């Protein structure tokens, strides 16, 4: 098979950074190959992807080459660079440039100079292929996050690329929408034979689709192999492998099974094939008791909200409580109102009806809500909304009082250093916040809030952009905070994170919030809105909603 992309001795350093973002990267990609890029946040995945797209190459010091069909990327003519290599961003909002679906599909074709007749035929073909013809006259602003990402993919396919680069395209999608997007990606790979290079932390659905898994760390490629071959190295603590592989690694440590499972279906067959006496783990009992909230400090009852008088209600009588000493997670689809509910509780939005008590006081206006130290804080979906400084250190210092003397300066400096260490950002002290990876920016934004020592944290998609190890670090951090008597209410699409670290889980649907349940009860009752471990273990002797529950605590 011919090589379509070759990367030779590629190194890259961002301005004002001492360490390389990429360090002597070499990679050959064959035509029609599906490459999965994995590795921790900040390891260089996004930087590497951008080096393959002429218009997105970042400014900095570069050495080595990136070639497309034997030609250096920077030497491609603009038409070839725009059409032959497509790019899907992490945030669907950052890619859409027009106000109508049909115009978004036409935008790239117009830029390439297609005749109107050819554009109409191409748009019709692509719209029917992706099943979005019924959207064609809709406003792009009215689409859900999942619909916007499908539209972005369709607009790229309309230009008939040879290569598609995708930078964590499902990180902001709910599990159902993410599944639909991955299904579309699999279909175009199989039916059109396109070359796909995908960077992704949510690897459950994509790991088995890949021809090659490429692991990166500290700007370098540290391994590349087929997914099945790579899976033999897995242990239960290897968080960047599918749940099926980690369960196999935990239960079958002598490797008696013929091959490591890498998909949910293979995981189900594995658990049903193996008998309890063959397992080296033990079946976990799994508590089903709902952990009670501590002292309730925020209580919203019969909350209603709409954005304007002519728009439909987003919240239709929500009842929600936030108690100290516990983590409550709210899940639900894109556009279901989860972020709206958090913003109402934070006082950013004023409800149209209902009663809201916050720290013992009736909330009638935004001024009635106690924020910051000993109050509440809100982590928004876009962490950059909290950034104002020009270095990471400045972002944290601005949250603290300006020191008046040398002793106070010493205290402030120690607080900042401890928070940077706590969040794994010590090496980025002088970096500009906008130069951080998505996961690094998320951790910095969380650090800005934690340094205030609030009582209650309202978190909007806190694991967005985080690699598996940093998700575990965040989960342990949140557990330590609730052990200190803090309260956490988070909305999340990360069902596995909610199952592992929550005390209570509810679903928001049609503007109403379900009664809280224990994670085990909630996810075992669901078949679609549930964890990979729950789907695999359903009906087996090793039933559980997390890998550790299924394996039974083997480590």
Helices and strands as residue ranges (DSSP letters): E 3-14, E 22-30, E 34-38, H 45-51, G 54-56, E 60-68, E 71-72, G 73-75, H 78-84, E 85-88, G 92-94, H 101-111, H 116-129, G 133-135, G 140-142, H 145-157, E 163-167, H 175-192, E 195-199, G 207-209, E 212-217, E 220-225, H 227-231, H 243-251, H 264-273, G 276-278, E 296-305, E 315-323, E 326-331, H 338-346, E 353-358, E 361-362, G 366-368, E 376-379, G 383-386, H 392-397, H 406-422, G 426-428, G 433-435, H 438-450, E 456-460, H 468-483, E 487-491, H 495-501, E 504-509, E 512-513, H 519-525, H 532-537, H 547-551
